[in-house]
Amino acid sequence: MPLESFSVPSRREQIAMSEQEVAALLASERTITCATIGPRGLPHLMPLWYVVRGTEVWAWTFGRSQKVRNLERDPRATLQVETGGEYQELRGVMLECDVVVHRARAVIAEVGLEVLIRYSGAAREEVEAGARAAVEQQVAKRVALQFIPQRVASFDHRKLGGVY
């Protein structure tokens, strides 16, 4: 067999995460960095708490925030989650997304409740009983953000096996 038929995966291919690994990382981490294009054309990076719905990331934020104004001008964002302290532990995912800004109260309230449930660690029934009113008070000031991934890039340095 000729040598040309043997292909060695690129370094990039070696450290890419599977769809399941990406989903697990998004489920396990708590903060995602959201990059939008600011009014002067520069990246505007802000942290968000989020929930994952299928392949989409959802968040809620203040409707008058800079990121929302940026998204109204250009409905695209790049999201990044990363973890690891040492080089050989680093892993992360970047999602290039189209973004829908939702202003319907019911949508905002449901996303807000999902975020509260996720970050409180309480059961949905416990949170719904005591927190729905608190979420409803915030709805008028907030929007829900639906991030629809168009491209995903990931890396997991643990796959390098100590070879850097």
Secondary structure, 3 states (H helix, E strand, C coil): CCHHHCCCCCHHHHHCCCHHHHHHHHHHCCCEEEEEECCCCCEEEEEECCEEECCEEEEEEECCCHHHHHHHHCCEEEEEEEECCCHHHCEEEEEEEEEEEECCHHHHHHHHHHHHHHHHCCCHHHHHHHHHHHHHHHHCCEEEEEEEEEEEEEEEHHHHCCCC
